Amino acid sequence: MTRMVNSIASLGTRVRTGITALGAFMRLAVTILLRSGAALKRPGLVSQQVHFIGNFSLLIIAVSGLFVGFVLGLQGYYTLNRYGSEEALGLLVALSLTRELGPVVTALLFAGRAGTSLTAEIGLMKAGEQLAAMEVMGVDPVRRVLVPRFWGGVIAMPVLAAVFSMVGILGGWVVGVLLIGIDPGAFWSQMQDGVDVINDILNGVIKSFVFGIAVTLIALHAGWTTRATPEGVSRATTRTVVRGSLVVLGLDFIMTALMFS
């Protein structure tokens, strides 16, 4: 009986802790949104973060997109060849990238590259008492530190997803046309006829935009709430990757069900 009571109490404590953490996360997100107006009056801060987040992530995004396009070209050809539809390889590659793989894989790479950088940067600022020093000098650290990084991630994410999809399509063309020998006219014409701007490309952009909001908020919250120790910063970066990846996959399922049902 005592063991059952302790188990129920432990479960209640975990639920309460989870609800408290979710409330703190939502409160920080609302605070960032409410204080975005004044911070956006200084676009230089935002553009600096777009460069830091987007430019430094561009290489890994482009290389990953190229190899994903290679794999899609090979696997797509092997599948379509069974049904005599090799000419539809361009359509298969484009739909796979614009609808799913482009936004999702970019968001996962974004969480591992840019998300951990944001968490570590803010965590080190907290450990070095730079955030506390800003408050002493009358500078709002949320407005000065978090808001520019939030909008930098939100803006950079759709651009990186578009680069991933474009490079991936190019990789599929290299494998399908140059290596396998599919007719280039059929490759591009099937793609142009089958890919819809609203249902495919725009939905992919919406996905990447939502992923950018979610991953950036998770990274900022992890850095903002980390313990001011080296061990705390390392654990916060790990939480960013794990939680960001799981949230991206969960949101992808929900949005796919709503968009393409």
N, C-alpha and C positions, 0 to 999 in steps of 0.2 A: 504493500500500500504506500509506504514511504517512497519507494522508488518511482511509483507511478506519479505521485505528487511532485517529486523533483523533476521528472521528465516534462510534466505539464508546465511547471514553472520555468524550466529552461526554454521550452518552446515559446512561451509567452514573452520571455525576455528577448529572444531572437526576433520575434515579430515586432515587438515594440522598438527594438534597435533599428530594424529595417525601415519601419515607418518614419522614425525620427530622421534617419539618413536621407530618405526620399524627400521628406519635408525640407531639410536643409538644402538639398540639391535644387528643388524647385524654387526655394526662396532666393538662392543665388542667381538662378536663371532669370527670374523676374527682376531682380535688382539690376542685372546686366542690361536687360532690355529697357528698363525705365531710365537708365542713365546713359543710354546710347546717343540720345539727341545732342547733348552738349559735347560729348567726345567726338562725334562725327563732324563737328565744326572744324576739327583739325585733321583733315584727310591725310596729312603727311604721316601721322602715326599709323593709320590703317594701311596705307600703301607700303610702309616699311614692313609691316607684318605680312602683307600679301607676298612681298618679295622674299621674306625670310621663310615663310611656310611653303609657298608655291614654287619658287625658283629652286630652292634646295631639295625639294621633293621631285623635281621634274625628271631627273635622270633615271631614278629607280622606277618611276611611273612609265616612262617611255620604253625602257628596256623590258619591263614586265609586260607591257602591252604588246610589244613586238613578238615576244616568245609565246604569249597567249594566242596571238594571231596565227603563228606558225602551227601550234597544236590544233587550233580550230580548223585550219586549212587541211591538215592531214586527217584528223578524225572525221571531219565533215565529208571529205571526199570518200573515205572508206565506207561511210554510212550511205551516202547518196548513190554511190556506184552500184549498190545492190539493186536499186530501183531505176537505174538508168537516168538519173537526174543530176548528173555532175554539173550541168550548167547553172544549177541553183546554189552553187557553193557560195557565191558572193552574197546572196540573200541570207543564207544560213549564218555566215560570219557576221554580217552587219546586224541582223536581228539579235543574235546572241550577245554581241558587244553593247549595242545601244540600249537594249532592254535590261540586261542582267549583269553580265560580266564587267562591263565598263564601270558602272556606278559601284557595284559591290566590291570588286577587287581593288579598285582605287580607294574606297573607304577603308578597307582592311589595311592596305599599305599606308594610307594616311594616318590611321591610328598607331601603326607601328613606328612610323618615321616622325611625322609632325606632332602627333598627339603626345608621344613620350618627350619630345623636345619641349613642348609647352609646359607639361607637368614638371619636368626637371628644372626648367628655368624659373618657374614661379616658386617651386619648392626651395630652390637655393636662395631666392630672394627672401623668402620667409625665414630660412635658417640663418641668413646673414643679417636679419633684422632690417632689411631695406624697406619692407612694407610698413613696419612700425615707424621707421624714420619718416616715411611719407606722411603718415597720419600726424606725427608730431609737427611737421612743417605745414600742416593744413591742406595737404594734397590728398584727394580721395584715391586710394589705390585701386578701387574697382573701376573708376572712370579712367584712370591713367594707365593701368596695367591690363586689366581683364577685358575691357570693352574693345580696345583696338585689336587684341589677339582673337577675340571672338569673331569680329567681322572679317578679320583677315582670313581665318579658317573658312568661314561661310562663303566668302568670295572665291577663294582659291580652289575649293573642292570641286565645283562644277567645271572649272577650267581644266583641272587635272583629269577629271573623268572624260572630258571631250578629247583631250590629248591621248589618253589611253585608248579610247575607241578608234580614233583616227589612225594611230600607229598600228593597232591590232588589225584593222581592215587592210592596211598596207602589208602587214605580215601575211595575212590570208591570201592576198593577191600574189605575193612573191611565191608562196608554196603552190597555190592553185594554178597560176598562169605560167610562171617561169620554170618551176620544177616539174610539175605534173603535166602541163600542156593543155589546160582548159582554154577555150576560146576567150580572149580578153573582152570582146564585145558582149558575149553572153554573160560573163562575170559581172560587168558593170550594169548592163541593161536589166538583168534580173534584180539586182540590188536597187536600182532606181525605181523600178516598177513596184517592188514589194515593200519597201520601207516607207512608212507614213510619217510625216513630220509631226503630227499631233499625237497619234497613238503610240508611236515608238520613240522618236527622238525627244519630244517634249516630256513624256513620262519618265524617260531616263534622266533628263535634266532635273525634274522635280525630285526624283529619288536621290540624286547626288546632292541636291540642295538640303534635303532633310537629313541625309547622312552627315553632311558637313556641320549642321547645327548640333546634332546629337553628339558626334565624336568630339567636337571642339568644347562643348559644355562639359562633357565627362572629363576631358583632359584638364580644363581650367578648375573644375571642382576638386579633382584629385590633388592638384598642386596647391590649391587654396586651403584645403583642410588637412594637408599632410603634417606629420610631426616634424619639428625643426631639427631633425637629425639626419645623418647620412643614410641610416637604415630606413628611416621614414620616407625619405625621398625615393629610395630604390623600390620600396614596396608600392609607393604611389604610382610610379611609372609602370610597374607590373599590372596594377589595377586598371590603369588606363587602357592598356592593350587588351586585357581580358574582357573588361566590361564593354569597351568600345566595339570589339569584334562581335560579342554576343548581341549587343543592341542593334548593330548593323544587320546581322542575319535575321533577327526577329522583325525589325522594321521592313526588311526586304520582303519577307513572307506576307506581312500585312498589306503593304502597298501593292504587291503583285496581285494579291487576291482582289483588291479593290479596283485596280486599273485594268486588268486583263481578264476579268471574270466574264 
